[in-house]
Amino acid sequence: MFNAGNTFNGNPKWLFLYVNRYRPDIEAHWITDSEDVVAQVQAMGFSAMTFRGPKSREVQRRTGVWVVNQVKEHLPENLRGAVLLNLWHGVGVKRVERAMTTGFLLPRIVEKYVRNNVEYRRNQLFLVTSPTMEEHFAAQIDPAPTQVIRAGYPQNLFSRLHGRFASFDHDLRAARGLPASTRMLMWAPTYRLRGNETFVARALPDVDRLLESLERSDSMLILKLHPQLAVDRTYRALKARYGDHPRLVFWDNADDVYEVFPDLDTVIVDYSSILYDALNAGVERVIRYPFDWGDETALEPGLDYERLSAGRWAGDFDALLEAIEDRDTVVPGEDLERLDETFWAYADDDTFTTIVEHALAYEPIDVRLPTLYSFDVFDTLIHRRAVLPESIFHGVRQRMELSPTAFPGELLARFPEIRMQAEAAVREYRRKSPALANSQEFEIQFDDIYRRIREIFHLTDEQVDLLSGWELELEVENCIADERMLAHVRSLVEAGETVVLISDMYLPKQTLVRMLGHADPLLATLPLYLSSEQLVQKTTKRLFARVFTDLGYDYGAWIHTGDNLRADEVLPRELGIRTVRTETPTLDEYETEFVESIRSYDAYLLAGRMRDRRMSGEFTEAELFAYRTASFYLVPYVSWVLADAVRRGYETLYFISRDGHHMKEIADALIASRGLELRTEYIYGSRRAWRLASQLDGIDDDTFAPHGSFGGVRTFAGLLESSRTTEDELLAMFPEFAQYRDAPFDGATAGGIVETMRSSGAYRAHLERVAEADRELVTEYLRDHVDLDGRIAFVEYWGRGYTQDCLARLLEVAAGRPVESPFYYARSIYPSNGVSVRHNFTSATYSLLVIEALFANLPYGSVTGYERRDGRVEPVMASRSHDRELYEAFERMLPMFANDVADLDFIDRDRLRRDVFAFGFEHFRAHPGAPEYLRFIAPLRDAVELGSHEREFAPALRVRDVVDYLRGKPMGEITRSLALTMERSNGIAPWLLRMQKEVGFRRVVKGAVARAREIVTRPSP
C-alpha cells in the first residue's frame, strides 16, 4: 500500500511507479482518503482505493508494507502491524518531529507520538540519504539501527534513471501563452513556526514590482507553497487578484511539482529541503531568499543553514528582484559537490532496489516501552482544607481586619471580590494581547495580580507585602494531600515508574513546592511543570507539549490524572493521552449556603471538614444531621461557655437535665481536647421539680402566669398533674371543675380555670404544704450534688430566667446563706438580678422551639420531683419512647463535631462561634421545610409548656385540625412549624388550610361558633 496524504506525489508515488513497472511480484495499491485522487490514479491504469469499504479493509489486512512520506499521525487499525516504510519528504536543516520544541505543529507532533510511539518503534523503517542526514534524523526521528535504510530519494532519481512521468500537462509556458524561451522559476518557501497567516504579504510586499522584474527577465514564477501555508489569507487574496496573470503560476499541490523539475531554470528557496531535492534532480540555479533570517519565529534550526545551503543570497525583497533579473545565480561546482556529499552520499543507481529489499526483509522489533504518569496538582494530589480557592481570599480579608496596618475601606470590605477581579483582569490582558497570540504564553503570575490591586488602590509596599504574604501563607497552611492519590503515586514511584506533576497555577513555583512538601515530602521531589514558570498552560495543550519535549518522550503510553473536565480530560485526550478523571471537590447546597452566608475563611475551613465527613461514606443520614445541623445549635454555645468560664475562673460547671445532657458531652470532649482545668457535673432538675419548692414566702403570682405551672394545661389529667392534687382534693376545692373531666378545653377556658385557682386561699395553702415537702427533698439533693462553697456556674440553654431564680432560693435554703448562682444561657429574657447572675451568648431573638424538640429526644423524661431511695434523695423521672437512631447519632456525632472544631486553626474562633450559631437558626427560619428537618425534627415529641401533653413538633395536618383552627384554636397548639406540617401533609386538610388563607373564611366560622356558644349559654327567660 502506498500513500502520500490526499495527493499523488512525493517519494511514495515514485516508488509506486517503480514497483508497478519493475516488480510484478509485488501487489501494489495506492490508498488515500480522496475520491478524486483514486480516480486520477486509476485513470493512469494503476490500482487505487480509499481507506473505506470492505474490499479496501481486506487489502489493508493483507498488507505487509505501507509506504508513506511522513511519520503518520493516523494509523488505520487494519494497517497496524504492517511495516511502515517512511521515505520522508525532504532532507533539511530544520528541527522536526521528536526534536521540535515549539511552533504551531507541536501539538500534532505530541499527539501522534503519544498515540503511535510503540508502532513507530516496532514497525517503522526510515530512509536517510547521507551520513549527515542519518545523524540529523537520529535526533529528529530516532530510528533503531535495523530500521535505517540508506539510499536516495525516489522523487529525485526516477526521471534520470527510468525516464520522465507525466500525470498532468508539463507545458506550463504554452498554457500561459509564453514562448519556450521563457525562464521557469519556482519559489518554494516552507512554513514558519508562527505568523503563517500573513507570510506571503511579508515575503512579497510589492507584487507589481515583482511582475515588472519577471517581464524584464522574461521569466515566469511558480508559487509553490508548503501545505501548512494554505492558511495564509494574503496568499489567497493574491491568487484571487493575479490568478490569471501569465507570469505567475499558483501551484496546485495536488500536482507533483517534481515532475517539472527538469524544466526549472531557477529555484528560489528559504529553509525548505526542496533546495536539496532540486539540486539532486539537476537544477543548477538557486536564489536563497530567507527574508526573515534571524527571526526566532521563522524556524527552529537543526543544522547550520548558511553553511549547509548554496546559491545567491537575497536577504530582502529588493535583493530578490535584483537576483531574478541579472541571472547570476548558478551554484558553483564545489558547492554542488559539498552539498551532494552532505545530503546525498547514499543516493545511487541501486536506490529503488535497496529500498524495496530492505522493506521486504525487515522483521518488526519486539519493544516494551514504559508508561509516563502525569498528575494534576490542585484538587487531584492536594486539596485545600477550605475546599474552594476563594476561601483563601476571605482569609486574607480576616487578617486585614485583625491587622494594625490600615487598608482602604473598599478593599477591606470587598477584598475577595476585588482579588478575583484583579486576577480575571490580568488574565484577560494576556489572552487578548496580540504579542502573545502566537506563543500562547497566556499564564499569569502571582505578582501580576497584586500589581493590579496596588495600582487601583494606591497601596504601599508594606500593604502589598502583607496581602501577598498572607495569601501565600494561607495557601501553604491550607494544603493537605489526597490520601488515596498519594498512595497511588507512592506505589508508582516505588515501582520505578516515571511520574511528573502538571499544574495550571499562577502561584510561584517555590510556593507550590512548599505546599506539596507540606502535604507530603514525596510530592515535593517529583518533577513539576508549572504554568506560571513555563507561561503556557494545559488549557492550550502547550504545557503537555512542554513535558513531551523536556522528557524526550519515548513511552508506550501516557496516563494523565486530574479533575478538570477540559484541562485534564478533553484536551489531553485530543493529544492521545489516556485520562483518569477525579472528582473536583465541591460543597453541597447546604455547605455552600453556609459559607456564602458567613463569608469568612473560618467558615470555609469548617465547611471543608463538614464535607470530608459527608464524603467519607462512614455516616448515616441521622449522624450527618447531628454533625452538620444540630451541632450548630449546641457546639458554638458550649465552646463559648467553656472559654468564658475559664476567663471568669469558674471551676465546676453544672449541666441541668434535660437540656444539659448533650451539652455536657460536648463540654467533656472539648475540655479533654483542649486540656482545660474545668470539671463538669450533671444534675437532675426541672421547672416542675424546683418551681413550687422554691416558694418560701407564699405562692407567687408567676405560678399562675402564662409561663407558669399551668401554661399548657388543656385536659383534666393535665390539670391534676399541674395542680399537684388528687382528683378528690381538686374537686373538694373546686367542684365546678368536674365539668372538664370528659373533654379537652381551649386556652380561654384554661385561663378561667387558672384564675379561679389563683384566687383561692385554700388552694394556695395546699400548694404551700406541698412546697414545704418538696423543698426538703430538693435541698438535700442539692447539698449532695452541688459544691456550695466552690467557684461554680450552671449551664442552661434558654429561658426566661425564672427557673434560675427558683434555684437560687433553693440554694440559699440548702446552704443557710445566699449563694451566687451564675447561669449560662444562649439567651435569657431576664437580666442579672442579685445572686441570679446571667451570662448570655447572644441577644438575638431566634425562636428556640426547634432545639427544645431535640433536647427532649432522650430515653428519659423531665424530672417530676424527688424521692428518697436507699437513704439518698434521687430524681423521679419516667422512661420515654424516643428516636433512638437520632439519639445515638447525637451521642456520637456532637462530640466529634466539637473535637473537629477544636482541631481546626481558625483565624477568629469567637466570631465563628457566633456566626455558626446564628446560621443554624437562620437556616431553619429560611428553609423550615428542608428534607433534613422534615425527617428528623418534625416527628419529634415533646411537651414544652408545663401541664401540656407530648405532641409531635410538626404533625401531619388532619381535617379535624383545620376545623379546630377555623373555630379559633391557635395554630401554635396544632404545630410548632406550619411549614414542616404542610410538607408532611397530604389530602384535603392542607388544601382546606390553603383555601382559608386565600379566601379567609375563618373569620366567618369563628363568628358563627361564638354566636352559637352565646345562644347555648344564654339564661332561659
DACORPE-V200873 format. One record per backbone hydrogen bond with DSSP energy under -1.0 kcal/mol. NH is the residue of the N-H (numbers start at 1). CO is the residue of the C=O. If there is no record, write none. Layout:
BEGIN
nh->(NH/NH)
co->(CO/CO)
END
This chain:
BEGIN
nh->(2/3/14/15/16/17/18/19/20/21/22/23/26/30/31/32/38/39/40/41/42/43/45/46/49/57/58/59/60/61/62/63/66/67/68/72/79/82/83/84/85/85/86/86/87/95/98/99/100/104/106/109/110/111/112/113/114/115/116/117/120/121/122/123/124/125/126/127/128/134/135/136/137/140/141/142/147/148/149/151/156/157/158/161/162/163/172/175/177/178/182/183/185/186/187/188/194/198/202/203/204/210/211/212/213/214/215/216/217/218/219/220/221/222/223/224/226/229/230/232/233/236/237/238/239/240/241/242/243/245/248/249/251/251/255/259/260/263/264/265/266/267/268/269/275/277/278/279/280/281/282/283/286/287/288/289/291/293/295/298/302/303/308/312/314/320/321/322/323/324/325/326/327/329/331/336/337/338/339/340/341/342/343/344/346/347/351/354/355/356/357/358/359/360/361/362/365/367/372/373/374/375/376/379/380/381/382/383/385/387/388/391/392/394/395/396/397/398/399/400/401/402/412/413/414/418/419/420/421/422/423/424/425/426/427/428/429/430/431/432/436/437/440/442/443/446/450/451/452/453/454/455/456/457/458/459/464/465/466/467/468/469/470/471/472/473/474/475/476/477/478/479/480/482/486/487/488/489/490/491/492/493/494/495/496/497/500/501/502/503/512/513/514/515/516/517/518/519/520/523/525/526/529/531/532/533/534/535/541/543/545/546/547/548/549/550/551/553/556/559/560/561/562/568/570/571/573/574/576/577/578/580/582/592/593/594/595/596/597/598/599/604/605/606/607/608/609/610/611/612/613/614/615/616/624/625/626/627/628/629/630/631/632/633/635/638/639/640/641/642/643/644/645/646/647/648/650/651/652/653/654/655/656/657/660/661/664/665/666/667/668/669/670/671/672/673/674/675/676/678/679/681/683/690/691/694/695/696/703/704/705/708/709/711/712/713/719/720/721/722/723/725/730/731/732/733/734/737/738/739/740/741/745/750/751/752/753/754/755/756/757/758/759/760/764/765/766/767/768/769/770/771/772/773/774/775/776/777/778/779/780/781/782/783/784/785/786/788/790/792/793/794/795/796/799/805/806/807/808/809/810/811/812/813/814/815/816/821/823/824/825/826/827/829/830/833/836/837/839/841/842/846/852/853/854/855/856/858/861/864/867/869/872/874/876/880/884/887/888/889/890/891/892/893/894/897/898/899/900/901/902/903/904/906/912/913/914/915/916/917/918/919/920/921/922/923/924/925/926/927/930/934/935/936/937/938/940/942/948/951/953/954/962/963/964/965/966/967/968/969/973/974/975/976/981/982/983/984/992/993/994/995/996/997/998/999/1000/1005/1006/1007/1008/1009/1010/1011/1012/1013/1014/1015/1016/1017)
co->(29/67/10/11/12/13/14/15/16/17/18/19/23/47/2/49/34/35/36/37/38/39/42/41/30/53/54/55/56/57/58/60/83/1/85/70/76/79/64/123/66/83/84/125/68/300/140/96/97/193/103/105/106/107/108/109/110/111/112/113/116/117/118/119/120/84/147/86/149/130/131/132/133/136/137/137/144/145/126/128/153/153/154/157/158/159/170/171/174/173/179/218/220/266/222/268/297/195/198/199/200/206/207/208/209/210/211/212/213/215/214/183/247/185/249/187/189/226/227/229/197/232/233/234/235/236/237/238/239/242/245/221/223/249/252/256/257/260/261/184/184/285/186/287/272/273/274/275/276/277/279/278/329/267/312/269/289/290/292/295/93/93/304/286/288/316/317/318/319/320/321/322/323/327/284/332/333/334/335/336/337/338/339/340/129/344/348/350/351/352/353/354/355/356/357/358/122/365/557/498/559/500/561/382/377/377/377/480/478/384/386/388/389/390/391/392/393/394/395/396/397/398/408/409/410/414/415/416/417/418/419/420/421/422/423/424/425/426/427/428/433/434/436/440/535/506/446/447/448/449/450/451/452/453/454/454/460/461/462/463/464/465/466/467/468/469/470/471/472/473/474/476/383/381/482/483/484/485/486/487/488/489/490/491/493/492/373/527/375/529/508/509/510/511/512/513/514/515/516/520/522/523/501/503/505/530/530/531/538/537/541/542/543/544/545/546/547/548/370/372/578/374/580/564/565/566/569/570/573/572/558/560/562/588/589/590/591/592/593/594/595/600/601/602/603/604/605/606/607/608/609/610/611/612/620/621/622/623/624/625/625/626/629/630/631/634/635/636/637/638/639/640/641/642/643/644/645/791/791/679/793/681/795/683/656/658/660/661/662/663/664/665/666/667/668/669/670/671/671/676/651/653/655/686/687/690/692/694/700/701/702/705/703/708/946/710/715/716/717/718/719/720/726/727/728/729/730/734/735/736/737/738/714/746/747/748/749/750/751/752/753/754/755/757/760/761/762/763/764/765/766/767/768/769/770/771/772/773/774/775/776/777/778/779/780/781/782/786/787/790/652/822/654/824/827/801/802/803/804/805/806/807/808/809/810/811/812/835/837/794/839/797/797/799/800/836/833/835/823/825/826/844/848/849/850/851/852/856/878/876/874/872/869/867/865/859/882/883/884/885/886/887/888/889/890/893/894/895/896/897/898/899/900/904/908/909/910/911/912/913/914/915/916/917/918/919/920/921/922/923/927/930/931/932/933/933/937/951/945/942/940/938/958/959/960/961/962/963/965/964/970/971/971/953/977/978/979/980/988/989/990/991/992/993/994/995/996/1001/1002/1003/1004/1005/1006/1007/1008/1009/1010/1011/1012/1013)
END
